[in-house]
Amino acid sequence: MQKLSTANRGEKGRIASVHGDARFLSRITSIGLTIGSVVEVIQNQKKRPVLVYGRDTMIAINRSECEKIMLEVVDR
């Protein structure tokens, strides 16, 4: 498992866990990032939000929030 913030461009992963307060968890799940959903990293550049594609939607997540999301890497 790895943090979403360390995933490379093109990597696909299944969300294994999300850590944070109730407000953060509510916001993340409302945009479709739930445990078990598969996302693909589209862009991960230093000091920029991480762009992921999941559930037919492109989502930008700031770096501090990506630290709280753990991925289980699946086949590319």
C-alpha positions as CSV (number, residue, x, y, z in Angstrom):
1,M,0.0,0.0,0.0
2,Q,1.1,3.6,-0.6
3,K,-0.2,7.1,-0.1
4,L,-2.0,8.6,-3.0
5,S,0.5,11.5,-2.9
6,T,3.3,9.1,-3.8
7,A,1.6,7.3,-6.7
8,N,3.1,7.9,-10.1
9,R,1.4,9.1,-13.3
10,G,-0.5,6.2,-14.9
11,E,-0.7,4.0,-11.8
12,K,-4.1,2.5,-10.9
13,G,-5.0,1.7,-7.4
14,R,-7.9,0.7,-5.2
15,I,-8.6,3.0,-2.3
16,A,-7.8,0.9,0.8
17,S,-8.4,3.5,3.5
18,V,-9.1,7.1,4.1
19,H,-8.1,8.8,7.4
20,G,-9.3,12.1,8.7
21,D,-12.0,13.9,10.6
22,A,-15.7,13.5,9.9
23,R,-15.8,16.6,7.7
24,F,-12.9,15.4,5.5
25,L,-14.4,11.8,5.2
26,S,-17.8,13.3,4.3
27,R,-16.3,15.5,1.6
28,I,-14.1,12.8,0.1
29,T,-16.9,10.2,-0.1
30,S,-19.3,12.8,-1.6
31,I,-17.0,13.2,-4.6
32,G,-16.9,9.4,-5.1
33,L,-13.6,8.5,-3.5
34,T,-14.9,5.6,-1.3
35,I,-13.1,2.6,0.0
36,G,-12.8,0.0,-2.8
37,S,-13.2,2.4,-5.7
38,V,-10.4,2.3,-8.4
39,V,-8.7,5.5,-9.4
40,E,-6.0,6.2,-12.0
41,V,-3.4,8.9,-11.4
42,I,-3.4,11.3,-14.3
43,Q,-1.0,13.9,-12.9
44,N,1.2,14.1,-9.9
45,Q,3.7,16.9,-10.0
46,K,5.4,18.5,-7.0
47,K,3.6,21.3,-5.3
48,R,0.5,20.9,-7.5
49,P,-2.8,19.1,-6.8
50,V,-3.0,15.4,-7.8
51,L,-5.3,14.7,-10.6
52,V,-7.1,11.3,-10.5
53,Y,-9.7,9.7,-12.7
54,G,-12.3,7.6,-11.0
55,R,-15.9,6.8,-11.5
56,D,-16.0,8.5,-14.9
57,T,-14.8,11.8,-13.3
58,M,-11.6,13.8,-13.2
59,I,-10.9,14.9,-9.6
60,A,-8.2,17.3,-8.3
61,I,-7.1,16.6,-4.7
62,N,-4.7,18.8,-2.8
63,R,-1.4,17.2,-1.6
64,S,-2.2,17.3,2.1
65,E,-5.5,15.4,1.5
66,C,-3.6,12.8,-0.6
67,E,-1.5,12.0,2.4
68,K,-4.6,10.7,4.1
69,I,-5.7,8.4,1.3
70,M,-4.0,4.9,1.0
71,L,-4.0,3.0,-2.3
72,E,-3.5,-0.7,-3.0
73,V,-1.9,-0.7,-6.4
74,V,-3.6,-2.8,-9.1
75,D,-2.4,-3.7,-12.6
76,R,-1.7,-0.9,-15.0
